[in-house]
């Protein structure tokens, strides 16, 4: 079993509240718009990190992290990208890959809107953790935590933090 903390859209911001949740996790996944790489450097010092770069990220971030990250965790195939859309409205940049080889879990960020949606047609779960940074229009900062165990996503929790 792996405990996962899912973040997105930090926009160079990390605080003790986020770090407290990082300490709970076995791995941290970041769905892009990292901002300053001090954020991911801090995360990597604490836990293993899987991340992608987002549209605001620098050349340095783009050299360190991929645009799309596909991997298997505890029997669950995961695909993370920053701009991905959601079931029925996938982004053109990732749509073909999703339809050709649907993962069990599709994660993206970008919208700053927390979303959890099944795609019954493709048999996948879509997650967007919203934004945990302070930059943007969102009124509540959000992230997700869950466990992955023997091919199942379990114990999903939404974490809300006031701006």
Secondary structure, 3 states (H helix, E strand, C coil): CEEEEEECCCCCCCCHHHHHHHHHCCEEEECCCCCCCHHHHHHHHHCEEEEECCCCCCHHHHHHCECEEEEEECCEEEEEECCCEECCEECHHHHHHHHHCCCCEEECCCCCCEEEEEECCCCEEEEEECCCCCCCCCCEEEEEEEEEECCEEEEEEEEEEEC
